[in-house]
Amino acid sequence: MPFVPYNDYSDFSFYKPEITNFGIQALIIFSDNGLPIFSRFYDSSITTHNDNDILIITAFISSISNYILNYTDEFFTDFGIGISRYYLKFIDEKIYCIVLNEIVTNRITGESLVVLMVMTLNQLIKSFTVFYKMTATKKLTEMNYLERFIFQIDTILFFNFKNAVTELDSLVGTQKHEFDNFKIAYANSDLYNSINHQMMIKGIKGLIIFDKDNNPLIIRDYALEKNYQENIDHYSSITMAIKKFADFNLGVVRDIGLGNTRVLVKQKKNELTICLFISGILYWRINGEILTMFLELTLRDILRSFTSYLQLFHYETAVGLDDETKIVLNEQIDLLLLENSKVALQELNY
């Protein structure tokens, strides 16, 4: 018998309610070509409870991760959609995905989240590897065997997550990061002007603003070595693919992790989508709640006034702007972004 993609047979497990209380919504394991292998849902608020929905999610994650690996040296780490955070770990041509409630990620730093997920998944991956090899060679897919394995997975997930939280709590304690009191490490270059230097020190790498039809209106590259201007098709494709998938299936996309770069997404309904590229250092050092406030404070004035800027410069999508006018508009956007980020950092360093 083939290994069925949806095998959440057991609704009852001693640890299932406690796992839900931890904020873990689901565990999905699938091959790197998008074929589901194992799924387990803990939170009843997750509506993805059938084979077709799982296939859509796993195929989407697989295609995006393969696209990223083929075109850059970056890697797909996680993404937030609606109230859920999808954390990804790639091992032996398989993708392990833990779905967390966004409340959990809002309360801890990116660094703590990575450590928490690694410590939670390590033993689970070992156990699953053994089980998967047995099913591949001996066809052990009987329900009673699978139910015992599900109980084992729940047990490992429960204790690993609980122990990881305890260990992190003892390590971190009352430590607090003030995230404007350091400088982002980057390759100094004579090509950087004053704006580039100041943006990079604040951890801001780039900015892309899309119109309602997903056409890029503004492309700003403050980290020249990343060449956002030259790779706009790559970054806009990733962002728009995740945005469209989220809008159609799960909710509004919040942010995307691409290696050492994080893309923060802010949408103005039926008008604009702004993607702010920041250094992974910011994400590692502060919690999700602070990061969300940083995004709101940094972009709110741009969202409020951007349409007026376009009207002021007589912008038309079909024609665009001449080079001289585009330089002036870009300078206005740069100054507004820089000043807002300074204010945001000062307000959040309480």
Secondary structure by P-SEA (a helix, b strand, c coil): ccccccccccccccaaaaaaaacccbbbbbcccccccbbbbcccccccccaaaaaaaaaaaaaaaaaaaacccccccccccccbbbbbbbcccbbbbbbbcaaaaaaccaaaaaaaaaaacaaaaaaaaaaaaaaaccccccaaaaaaaaaaaaaaaaaaaaaaaaaaaaaacccccccccccccccccccccaaaaaaaaacccbbbbbcccccccbbbbcccccccccaaaaaaaaaaaaaaaaaaccccccccccccbbbbbbbccccbbbbbbbbccccccccaaaaaaaaaaacccccccaaaaaaaacccccccccaaaaaaaaaaaaaaaaaaaaaaaaaacc
